[in-house]
Amino acid sequence: MKIAVLISGRGSNLQSILNAIRKNTLNCVVSFVISDREDAAGLIRAQKRGIPTYVVDRKIWKERLSDEILRIVSDQVDLIVLAGFLSLLKGEILNKYKNRIINIHPSLIPAFCGKGMYGMKVHESAITYRVGYSGCTVHFVDEGMDTGGIILQKIVKVNPEDTPDTLAKKILKKEHQAIVEAINLFLQEENH
C-alpha cells in the first residue's frame, strides 16, 4: 500500500511511521511527503530517506491548496495521512479519497477540537478545564473540522502538576503509537 503523509511541522508522527516501516511493523510505502509550509522540519526527515517531498504553501495556494495536493497524489496513493497537518482539506480530494484520508488530533474528540483547536491550544484548554484524562484521536477526514468518524483513541491521565508542555509530551508518545495502529487497521481492512 502506498501512502502520502501531509505535515506542517517537525514530522515526529511521520518519523514514527517511517520507523514502523523500517521495523516491518507497518507494511506500506511512503510515496510522498507534502507540507503546507516550506520551513517544516519534517521535509528534511523525508528527504534523508529519499522520499519525494512537495511544498504546497498555504499562503500561496490558499483556496486551491486541496486541488494541488490532489493533483500530486491522484491515483498514486491508497491512503492520505494527515500527521500534524494544519490546513483544512476541502473539495474534490474529499470525494476522490472518501474514507481514505485520516488525521491525528491531540485530544479525545469531541473534546478540544474544531476551529482554533490545534497544537498547544488543545493542551492549554485541557489544563484550564482541569480534565482528568486527555489523549489523541485518529479519525477520518470529512468536510468538517475534526468531525469525521473516529478510528481509535489513546488516553493519558492528566495529573494535577501537568502543564500544557508536559501534557503535550505525554500525548505525543501516544500519537506515535496511534498513527501506526490506525494505518495498520486500514491495511487489514484493505486485505479483507
mmCIF file of the C-alpha atoms, coordinates in Angstrom:
data_MODEL
# 
_entry.id   MODEL 
# 
loop_
_atom_site.group_PDB 
_atom_site.id 
_atom_site.type_symbol 
_atom_site.label_atom_id 
_atom_site.label_alt_id 
_atom_site.label_comp_id 
_atom_site.label_asym_id 
_atom_site.label_entity_id 
_atom_site.label_seq_id 
_atom_site.pdbx_PDB_ins_code 
_atom_site.Cartn_x 
_atom_site.Cartn_y 
_atom_site.Cartn_z 
_atom_site.occupancy 
_atom_site.B_iso_or_equiv 
_atom_site.pdbx_formal_charge 
_atom_site.auth_seq_id 
_atom_site.auth_comp_id 
_atom_site.auth_asym_id 
_atom_site.auth_atom_id 
_atom_site.pdbx_PDB_model_num 
ATOM 1   C CA . MET A 1 1   ? 0.000   0.000  0.000  1.00 0.00 ? 1   MET A CA 1 
ATOM 2   C CA . LYS A 1 2   ? 1.205   3.482  -0.861 1.00 0.00 ? 2   LYS A CA 1 
ATOM 3   C CA . ILE A 1 3   ? 0.570   6.440  1.406  1.00 0.00 ? 3   ILE A CA 1 
ATOM 4   C CA . ALA A 1 4   ? 1.084   10.191 1.272  1.00 0.00 ? 4   ALA A CA 1 
ATOM 5   C CA . VAL A 1 5   ? 1.898   11.911 4.560  1.00 0.00 ? 5   VAL A CA 1 
ATOM 6   C CA . LEU A 1 6   ? 0.894   15.556 4.961  1.00 0.00 ? 6   LEU A CA 1 
ATOM 7   C CA . ILE A 1 7   ? 2.769   17.637 7.535  1.00 0.00 ? 7   ILE A CA 1 
ATOM 8   C CA . SER A 1 8   ? 3.156   21.212 8.747  1.00 0.00 ? 8   SER A CA 1 
ATOM 9   C CA . GLY A 1 9   ? 5.968   20.942 11.295 1.00 0.00 ? 9   GLY A CA 1 
ATOM 10  C CA . ARG A 1 10  ? 8.597   18.670 12.865 1.00 0.00 ? 10  ARG A CA 1 
ATOM 11  C CA . GLY A 1 11  ? 7.297   15.465 11.355 1.00 0.00 ? 11  GLY A CA 1 
ATOM 12  C CA . SER A 1 12  ? 7.586   13.362 14.520 1.00 0.00 ? 12  SER A CA 1 
ATOM 13  C CA . ASN A 1 13  ? 4.477   11.335 13.568 1.00 0.00 ? 13  ASN A CA 1 
ATOM 14  C CA . LEU A 1 14  ? 5.994   10.894 10.096 1.00 0.00 ? 14  LEU A CA 1 
ATOM 15  C CA . GLN A 1 15  ? 9.126   9.585  11.817 1.00 0.00 ? 15  GLN A CA 1 
ATOM 16  C CA . SER A 1 16  ? 7.116   7.015  13.778 1.00 0.00 ? 16  SER A CA 1 
ATOM 17  C CA . ILE A 1 17  ? 5.542   5.818  10.518 1.00 0.00 ? 17  ILE A CA 1 
ATOM 18  C CA . LEU A 1 18  ? 8.994   5.540  8.911  1.00 0.00 ? 18  LEU A CA 1 
ATOM 19  C CA . ASN A 1 19  ? 10.357  3.717  11.980 1.00 0.00 ? 19  ASN A CA 1 
ATOM 20  C CA . ALA A 1 20  ? 7.467   1.227  11.892 1.00 0.00 ? 20  ALA A CA 1 
ATOM 21  C CA . ILE A 1 21  ? 8.083   0.569  8.184  1.00 0.00 ? 21  ILE A CA 1 
ATOM 22  C CA . ARG A 1 22  ? 11.785  0.024  8.878  1.00 0.00 ? 22  ARG A CA 1 
ATOM 23  C CA . LYS A 1 23  ? 10.947  -2.409 11.720 1.00 0.00 ? 23  LYS A CA 1 
ATOM 24  C CA . ASN A 1 24  ? 8.444   -4.249 9.470  1.00 0.00 ? 24  ASN A CA 1 
ATOM 25  C CA . THR A 1 25  ? 5.571   -3.492 11.861 1.00 0.00 ? 25  THR A CA 1 
ATOM 26  C CA . LEU A 1 26  ? 3.905   -1.456 9.107  1.00 0.00 ? 26  LEU A CA 1 
ATOM 27  C CA . ASN A 1 27  ? 3.694   -2.866 5.588  1.00 0.00 ? 27  ASN A CA 1 
ATOM 28  C CA . CYS A 1 28  ? 3.387   0.179  3.333  1.00 0.00 ? 28  CYS A CA 1 
ATOM 29  C CA . VAL A 1 29  ? 5.447   2.719  1.412  1.00 0.00 ? 29  VAL A CA 1 
ATOM 30  C CA . VAL A 1 30  ? 5.508   6.474  1.952  1.00 0.00 ? 30  VAL A CA 1 
ATOM 31  C CA . SER A 1 31  ? 5.261   7.700  -1.643 1.00 0.00 ? 31  SER A CA 1 
ATOM 32  C CA . PHE A 1 32  ? 5.137   11.440 -0.897 1.00 0.00 ? 32  PHE A CA 1 
ATOM 33  C CA . VAL A 1 33  ? 5.534   13.847 1.969  1.00 0.00 ? 33  VAL A CA 1 
ATOM 34  C CA . ILE A 1 34  ? 3.684   17.100 1.386  1.00 0.00 ? 34  ILE A CA 1 
ATOM 35  C CA . SER A 1 35  ? 3.939   20.170 3.598  1.00 0.00 ? 35  SER A CA 1 
ATOM 36  C CA . ASP A 1 36  ? 1.873   23.343 3.620  1.00 0.00 ? 36  ASP A CA 1 
ATOM 37  C CA . ARG A 1 37  ? 4.934   25.211 4.960  1.00 0.00 ? 37  ARG A CA 1 
ATOM 38  C CA . GLU A 1 38  ? 8.331   25.407 3.289  1.00 0.00 ? 38  GLU A CA 1 
ATOM 39  C CA . ASP A 1 39  ? 10.150  25.513 6.645  1.00 0.00 ? 39  ASP A CA 1 
ATOM 40  C CA . ALA A 1 40  ? 8.613   22.286 8.014  1.00 0.00 ? 40  ALA A CA 1 
ATOM 41  C CA . ALA A 1 41  ? 11.452  20.270 9.562  1.00 0.00 ? 41  ALA A CA 1 
ATOM 42  C CA . GLY A 1 42  ? 9.668   17.044 8.624  1.00 0.00 ? 42  GLY A CA 1 
ATOM 43  C CA . LEU A 1 43  ? 10.601  17.650 4.974  1.00 0.00 ? 43  LEU A CA 1 
ATOM 44  C CA . ILE A 1 44  ? 14.248  17.039 5.877  1.00 0.00 ? 44  ILE A CA 1 
ATOM 45  C CA . ARG A 1 45  ? 13.315  13.729 7.574  1.00 0.00 ? 45  ARG A CA 1 
ATOM 46  C CA . ALA A 1 46  ? 11.675  12.598 4.338  1.00 0.00 ? 46  ALA A CA 1 
ATOM 47  C CA . GLN A 1 47  ? 14.466  13.837 2.073  1.00 0.00 ? 47  GLN A CA 1 
ATOM 48  C CA . LYS A 1 48  ? 17.050  11.921 4.158  1.00 0.00 ? 48  LYS A CA 1 
ATOM 49  C CA . ARG A 1 49  ? 15.051  8.763  3.364  1.00 0.00 ? 49  ARG A CA 1 
ATOM 50  C CA . GLY A 1 50  ? 14.849  9.599  -0.342 1.00 0.00 ? 50  GLY A CA 1 
ATOM 51  C CA . ILE A 1 51  ? 11.094  10.210 -0.216 1.00 0.00 ? 51  ILE A CA 1 
ATOM 52  C CA . PRO A 1 52  ? 9.816   12.763 -2.749 1.00 0.00 ? 52  PRO A CA 1 
ATOM 53  C CA . THR A 1 53  ? 8.700   15.948 -0.990 1.00 0.00 ? 53  THR A CA 1 
ATOM 54  C CA . TYR A 1 54  ? 6.436   18.756 -2.094 1.00 0.00 ? 54  TYR A CA 1 
ATOM 55  C CA . VAL A 1 55  ? 5.641   22.130 -0.588 1.00 0.00 ? 55  VAL A CA 1 
ATOM 56  C CA . VAL A 1 56  ? 2.131   23.399 -1.263 1.00 0.00 ? 56  VAL A CA 1 
ATOM 57  C CA . ASP A 1 57  ? 2.447   26.627 0.718  1.00 0.00 ? 57  ASP A CA 1 
ATOM 58  C CA . ARG A 1 58  ? -0.912  27.587 2.193  1.00 0.00 ? 58  ARG A CA 1 
ATOM 59  C CA . LYS A 1 59  ? -0.066  31.303 1.859  1.00 0.00 ? 59  LYS A CA 1 
ATOM 60  C CA . ILE A 1 60  ? 0.462   30.898 -1.897 1.00 0.00 ? 60  ILE A CA 1 
ATOM 61  C CA . TRP A 1 61  ? -2.108  28.231 -2.814 1.00 0.00 ? 61  TRP A CA 1 
ATOM 62  C CA . LYS A 1 62  ? -4.859  29.422 -0.411 1.00 0.00 ? 62  LYS A CA 1 
ATOM 63  C CA . GLU A 1 63  ? -8.235  28.123 -1.698 1.00 0.00 ? 63  GLU A CA 1 
ATOM 64  C CA . ARG A 1 64  ? -6.521  25.907 -4.299 1.00 0.00 ? 64  ARG A CA 1 
ATOM 65  C CA . LEU A 1 65  ? -4.338  24.041 -1.774 1.00 0.00 ? 65  LEU A CA 1 
ATOM 66  C CA . SER A 1 66  ? -6.509  20.895 -1.718 1.00 0.00 ? 66  SER A CA 1 
ATOM 67  C CA . ASP A 1 67  ? -6.706  20.815 -5.518 1.00 0.00 ? 67  ASP A CA 1 
ATOM 68  C CA . GLU A 1 68  ? -2.921  20.976 -5.816 1.00 0.00 ? 68  GLU A CA 1 
ATOM 69  C CA . ILE A 1 69  ? -2.450  18.183 -3.277 1.00 0.00 ? 69  ILE A CA 1 
ATOM 70  C CA . LEU A 1 70  ? -4.968  16.081 -5.202 1.00 0.00 ? 70  LEU A CA 1 
ATOM 71  C CA . ARG A 1 71  ? -3.042  16.757 -8.422 1.00 0.00 ? 71  ARG A CA 1 
ATOM 72  C CA . ILE A 1 72  ? 0.176   15.480 -6.787 1.00 0.00 ? 72  ILE A CA 1 
ATOM 73  C CA . VAL A 1 73  ? -1.232  12.317 -5.181 1.00 0.00 ? 73  VAL A CA 1 
ATOM 74  C CA . SER A 1 74  ? -4.080  11.426 -7.560 1.00 0.00 ? 74  SER A CA 1 
ATOM 75  C CA . ASP A 1 75  ? -4.162  7.716  -8.426 1.00 0.00 ? 75  ASP A CA 1 
ATOM 76  C CA . GLN A 1 76  ? -0.695  7.277  -6.912 1.00 0.00 ? 76  GLN A CA 1 
ATOM 77  C CA . VAL A 1 77  ? -1.550  6.593  -3.275 1.00 0.00 ? 77  VAL A CA 1 
ATOM 78  C CA . ASP A 1 78  ? -4.082  4.441  -1.442 1.00 0.00 ? 78  ASP A CA 1 
ATOM 79  C CA . LEU A 1 79  ? -4.239  6.449  1.778  1.00 0.00 ? 79  LEU A CA 1 
ATOM 80  C CA . ILE A 1 80  ? -3.541  10.060 2.791  1.00 0.00 ? 80  ILE A CA 1 
ATOM 81  C CA . VAL A 1 81  ? -2.308  10.531 6.351  1.00 0.00 ? 81  VAL A CA 1 
ATOM 82  C CA . LEU A 1 82  ? -2.521  13.960 7.982  1.00 0.00 ? 82  LEU A CA 1 
ATOM 83  C CA . ALA A 1 83  ? 0.244   13.923 10.589 1.00 0.00 ? 83  ALA A CA 1 
ATOM 84  C CA . GLY A 1 84  ? 0.299   17.361 12.165 1.00 0.00 ? 84  GLY A CA 1 
ATOM 85  C CA . PHE A 1 85  ? -1.067  18.966 9.001  1.00 0.00 ? 85  PHE A CA 1 
ATOM 86  C CA . LEU A 1 86  ? -2.719  22.266 9.924  1.00 0.00 ? 86  LEU A CA 1 
ATOM 87  C CA . SER A 1 87  ? -4.540  23.167 6.708  1.00 0.00 ? 87  SER A CA 1 
ATOM 88  C CA . LEU A 1 88  ? -8.121  22.117 6.071  1.00 0.00 ? 88  LEU A CA 1 
ATOM 89  C CA . LEU A 1 89  ? -8.679  19.836 3.084  1.00 0.00 ? 89  LEU A CA 1 
ATOM 90  C CA . LYS A 1 90  ? -11.795 20.500 1.021  1.00 0.00 ? 90  LYS A CA 1 
ATOM 91  C CA . GLY A 1 91  ? -13.338 19.926 -2.368 1.00 0.00 ? 91  GLY A CA 1 
ATOM 92  C CA . GLU A 1 92  ? -12.700 17.080 -4.788 1.00 0.00 ? 92  GLU A CA 1 
ATOM 93  C CA . ILE A 1 93  ? -9.928  15.406 -2.744 1.00 0.00 ? 93  ILE A CA 1 
ATOM 94  C CA . LEU A 1 94  ? -12.542 14.527 -0.093 1.00 0.00 ? 94  LEU A CA 1 
ATOM 95  C CA . ASN A 1 95  ? -14.706 12.802 -2.715 1.00 0.00 ? 95  ASN A CA 1 
ATOM 96  C CA . LYS A 1 96  ? -11.894 11.017 -4.527 1.00 0.00 ? 96  LYS A CA 1 
ATOM 97  C CA . TYR A 1 97  ? -10.332 9.784  -1.262 1.00 0.00 ? 97  TYR A CA 1 
ATOM 98  C CA . LYS A 1 98  ? -13.514 9.305  0.777  1.00 0.00 ? 98  LYS A CA 1 
ATOM 99  C CA . ASN A 1 99  ? -12.695 7.173  3.847  1.00 0.00 ? 99  ASN A CA 1 
ATOM 100 C CA . ARG A 1 100 ? -9.062  7.102  2.709  1.00 0.00 ? 100 ARG A CA 1 
ATOM 101 C CA . ILE A 1 101 ? -7.855  10.277 4.448  1.00 0.00 ? 101 ILE A CA 1 
ATOM 102 C CA . ILE A 1 102 ? -7.048  10.053 8.151  1.00 0.00 ? 102 ILE A CA 1 
ATOM 103 C CA . ASN A 1 103 ? -5.947  12.687 10.643 1.00 0.00 ? 103 ASN A CA 1 
ATOM 104 C CA . ILE A 1 104 ? -4.423  12.584 14.104 1.00 0.00 ? 104 ILE A CA 1 
ATOM 105 C CA . HIS A 1 105 ? -5.674  15.151 16.616 1.00 0.00 ? 105 HIS A CA 1 
ATOM 106 C CA . PRO A 1 106 ? -4.122  15.740 20.082 1.00 0.00 ? 106 PRO A CA 1 
ATOM 107 C CA . SER A 1 107 ? -7.304  15.397 22.135 1.00 0.00 ? 107 SER A CA 1 
ATOM 108 C CA . LEU A 1 108 ? -10.090 12.941 22.797 1.00 0.00 ? 108 LEU A CA 1 
ATOM 109 C CA . ILE A 1 109 ? -12.573 14.138 20.176 1.00 0.00 ? 109 ILE A CA 1 
ATOM 110 C CA . PRO A 1 110 ? -15.198 15.568 20.657 1.00 0.00 ? 110 PRO A CA 1 
ATOM 111 C CA . ALA A 1 111 ? -13.308 17.468 23.386 1.00 0.00 ? 111 ALA A CA 1 
ATOM 112 C CA . PHE A 1 112 ? -10.987 20.324 22.413 1.00 0.00 ? 112 PHE A CA 1 
ATOM 113 C CA . CYS A 1 113 ? -11.336 20.068 18.646 1.00 0.00 ? 113 CYS A CA 1 
ATOM 114 C CA . GLY A 1 114 ? -12.596 22.139 15.742 1.00 0.00 ? 114 GLY A CA 1 
ATOM 115 C CA . LYS A 1 115 ? -11.762 25.684 14.735 1.00 0.00 ? 115 LYS A CA 1 
ATOM 116 C CA . GLY A 1 116 ? -8.781  27.163 16.564 1.00 0.00 ? 116 GLY A CA 1 
ATOM 117 C CA . MET A 1 117 ? -8.003  23.936 18.423 1.00 0.00 ? 117 MET A CA 1 
ATOM 118 C CA . TYR A 1 118 ? -4.550  22.810 17.351 1.00 0.00 ? 118 TYR A CA 1 
ATOM 119 C CA . GLY A 1 119 ? -1.098  22.442 18.878 1.00 0.00 ? 119 GLY A CA 1 
ATOM 120 C CA . MET A 1 120 ? -0.576  23.815 22.365 1.00 0.00 ? 120 MET A CA 1 
ATOM 121 C CA . LYS A 1 121 ? -4.032  25.445 22.386 1.00 0.00 ? 121 LYS A CA 1 
ATOM 122 C CA . VAL A 1 122 ? -5.535  21.969 22.807 1.00 0.00 ? 122 VAL A CA 1 
ATOM 123 C CA . HIS A 1 123 ? -3.338  21.158 25.810 1.00 0.00 ? 123 HIS A CA 1 
ATOM 124 C CA . GLU A 1 124 ? -3.810  24.599 27.373 1.00 0.00 ? 124 GLU A CA 1 
ATOM 125 C CA . SER A 1 125 ? -7.587  24.056 27.190 1.00 0.00 ? 125 SER A CA 1 
ATOM 126 C CA . ALA A 1 126 ? -7.323  20.612 28.783 1.00 0.00 ? 126 ALA A CA 1 
ATOM 127 C CA . ILE A 1 127 ? -5.302  22.070 31.679 1.00 0.00 ? 127 ILE A CA 1 
ATOM 128 C CA . THR A 1 128 ? -7.638  25.080 32.032 1.00 0.00 ? 128 THR A CA 1 
ATOM 129 C CA . TYR A 1 129 ? -10.689 22.814 32.243 1.00 0.00 ? 129 TYR A CA 1 
ATOM 130 C CA . ARG A 1 130 ? -8.864  20.516 34.698 1.00 0.00 ? 130 ARG A CA 1 
ATOM 131 C CA . VAL A 1 131 ? -9.803  17.354 32.831 1.00 0.00 ? 131 VAL A CA 1 
ATOM 132 C CA . GLY A 1 132 ? -8.738  14.081 34.399 1.00 0.00 ? 132 GLY A CA 1 
ATOM 133 C CA . TYR A 1 133 ? -7.874  12.478 31.076 1.00 0.00 ? 133 TYR A CA 1 
ATOM 134 C CA . SER A 1 134 ? -6.843  13.593 27.629 1.00 0.00 ? 134 SER A CA 1 
ATOM 135 C CA . GLY A 1 135 ? -5.204  11.836 24.715 1.00 0.00 ? 135 GLY A CA 1 
ATOM 136 C CA . CYS A 1 136 ? -5.296  11.676 20.958 1.00 0.00 ? 136 CYS A CA 1 
ATOM 137 C CA . THR A 1 137 ? -7.755  10.627 18.276 1.00 0.00 ? 137 THR A CA 1 
ATOM 138 C CA . VAL A 1 138 ? -7.237  9.253  14.787 1.00 0.00 ? 138 VAL A CA 1 
ATOM 139 C CA . HIS A 1 139 ? -10.284 9.953  12.641 1.00 0.00 ? 139 HIS A CA 1 
ATOM 140 C CA . PHE A 1 140 ? -11.437 10.037 9.035  1.00 0.00 ? 140 PHE A CA 1 
ATOM 141 C CA . VAL A 1 141 ? -11.311 13.425 7.352  1.00 0.00 ? 141 VAL A CA 1 
ATOM 142 C CA . ASP A 1 142 ? -14.589 14.785 6.023  1.00 0.00 ? 142 ASP A CA 1 
ATOM 143 C CA . GLU A 1 143 ? -15.945 18.229 5.092  1.00 0.00 ? 143 GLU A CA 1 
ATOM 144 C CA . GLY A 1 144 ? -15.867 19.473 8.685  1.00 0.00 ? 144 GLY A CA 1 
ATOM 145 C CA . MET A 1 145 ? -13.016 20.189 11.054 1.00 0.00 ? 145 MET A CA 1 
ATOM 146 C CA . ASP A 1 146 ? -12.306 17.170 13.261 1.00 0.00 ? 146 ASP A CA 1 
ATOM 147 C CA . THR A 1 147 ? -15.812 15.824 12.563 1.00 0.00 ? 147 THR A CA 1 
ATOM 148 C CA . GLY A 1 148 ? -15.085 12.575 10.666 1.00 0.00 ? 148 GLY A CA 1 
ATOM 149 C CA . GLY A 1 149 ? -15.660 9.126  12.125 1.00 0.00 ? 149 GLY A CA 1 
ATOM 150 C CA . ILE A 1 150 ? -13.318 8.110  14.936 1.00 0.00 ? 150 ILE A CA 1 
ATOM 151 C CA . ILE A 1 151 ? -10.971 5.226  14.149 1.00 0.00 ? 151 ILE A CA 1 
ATOM 152 C CA . LEU A 1 152 ? -9.188  4.964  17.506 1.00 0.00 ? 152 LEU A CA 1 
ATOM 153 C CA . GLN A 1 153 ? -8.232  6.929  20.597 1.00 0.00 ? 153 GLN A CA 1 
ATOM 154 C CA . LYS A 1 154 ? -5.388  6.711  23.108 1.00 0.00 ? 154 LYS A CA 1 
ATOM 155 C CA . ILE A 1 155 ? -5.829  8.036  26.633 1.00 0.00 ? 155 ILE A CA 1 
ATOM 156 C CA . VAL A 1 156 ? -3.396  9.659  29.074 1.00 0.00 ? 156 VAL A CA 1 
ATOM 157 C CA . LYS A 1 157 ? -4.027  10.662 32.681 1.00 0.00 ? 157 LYS A CA 1 
ATOM 158 C CA . VAL A 1 158 ? -3.753  14.386 33.340 1.00 0.00 ? 158 VAL A CA 1 
ATOM 159 C CA . ASN A 1 159 ? -2.013  14.883 36.673 1.00 0.00 ? 159 ASN A CA 1 
ATOM 160 C CA . PRO A 1 160 ? -2.540  17.993 38.847 1.00 0.00 ? 160 PRO A CA 1 
ATOM 161 C CA . GLU A 1 161 ? 1.102   19.009 38.266 1.00 0.00 ? 161 GLU A CA 1 
ATOM 162 C CA . ASP A 1 162 ? 0.866   18.693 34.475 1.00 0.00 ? 162 ASP A CA 1 
ATOM 163 C CA . THR A 1 163 ? 1.472   21.780 32.358 1.00 0.00 ? 163 THR A CA 1 
ATOM 164 C CA . PRO A 1 164 ? 0.442   22.175 28.710 1.00 0.00 ? 164 PRO A CA 1 
ATOM 165 C CA . ASP A 1 165 ? 4.030   21.241 27.805 1.00 0.00 ? 165 ASP A CA 1 
ATOM 166 C CA . THR A 1 166 ? 4.216   18.051 29.912 1.00 0.00 ? 166 THR A CA 1 
ATOM 167 C CA . LEU A 1 167 ? 0.758   17.015 28.705 1.00 0.00 ? 167 LEU A CA 1 
ATOM 168 C CA . ALA A 1 168 ? 1.766   17.606 25.072 1.00 0.00 ? 168 ALA A CA 1 
ATOM 169 C CA . LYS A 1 169 ? 4.808   15.336 25.528 1.00 0.00 ? 169 LYS A CA 1 
ATOM 170 C CA . LYS A 1 170 ? 2.711   12.538 27.049 1.00 0.00 ? 170 LYS A CA 1 
ATOM 171 C CA . ILE A 1 171 ? 0.129   12.761 24.295 1.00 0.00 ? 171 ILE A CA 1 
ATOM 172 C CA . LEU A 1 172 ? 2.748   12.895 21.527 1.00 0.00 ? 172 LEU A CA 1 
ATOM 173 C CA . LYS A 1 173 ? 4.075   9.489  22.644 1.00 0.00 ? 173 LYS A CA 1 
ATOM 174 C CA . LYS A 1 174 ? 0.538   8.121  22.285 1.00 0.00 ? 174 LYS A CA 1 
ATOM 175 C CA . GLU A 1 175 ? 0.155   9.821  18.879 1.00 0.00 ? 175 GLU A CA 1 
ATOM 176 C CA . HIS A 1 176 ? 3.220   7.953  17.623 1.00 0.00 ? 176 HIS A CA 1 
ATOM 177 C CA . GLN A 1 177 ? 1.555   4.653  18.565 1.00 0.00 ? 177 GLN A CA 1 
ATOM 178 C CA . ALA A 1 178 ? -1.932  5.610  17.386 1.00 0.00 ? 178 ALA A CA 1 
ATOM 179 C CA . ILE A 1 179 ? -0.978  6.725  13.874 1.00 0.00 ? 179 ILE A CA 1 
ATOM 180 C CA . VAL A 1 180 ? 0.811   3.440  13.178 1.00 0.00 ? 180 VAL A CA 1 
ATOM 181 C CA . GLU A 1 181 ? -2.065  1.384  14.641 1.00 0.00 ? 181 GLU A CA 1 
ATOM 182 C CA . ALA A 1 182 ? -4.605  3.281  12.528 1.00 0.00 ? 182 ALA A CA 1 
ATOM 183 C CA . ILE A 1 183 ? -2.644  2.698  9.313  1.00 0.00 ? 183 ILE A CA 1 
ATOM 184 C CA . ASN A 1 184 ? -2.378  -0.997 10.216 1.00 0.00 ? 184 ASN A CA 1 
ATOM 185 C CA . LEU A 1 185 ? -6.162  -1.137 10.725 1.00 0.00 ? 185 LEU A CA 1 
ATOM 186 C CA . PHE A 1 186 ? -6.596  0.373  7.286  1.00 0.00 ? 186 PHE A CA 1 
ATOM 187 C CA . LEU A 1 187 ? -4.212  -2.229 5.823  1.00 0.00 ? 187 LEU A CA 1 
ATOM 188 C CA . GLN A 1 188 ? -6.170  -5.051 7.468  1.00 0.00 ? 188 GLN A CA 1 
ATOM 189 C CA . GLU A 1 189 ? -9.433  -3.725 6.004  1.00 0.00 ? 189 GLU A CA 1 
ATOM 190 C CA . GLU A 1 190 ? -7.873  -3.462 2.542  1.00 0.00 ? 190 GLU A CA 1 
ATOM 191 C CA . ASN A 1 191 ? -6.669  -7.066 2.734  1.00 0.00 ? 191 ASN A CA 1 
ATOM 192 C CA . HIS A 1 192 ? -10.142 -8.445 3.508  1.00 0.00 ? 192 HIS A CA 1 
# 
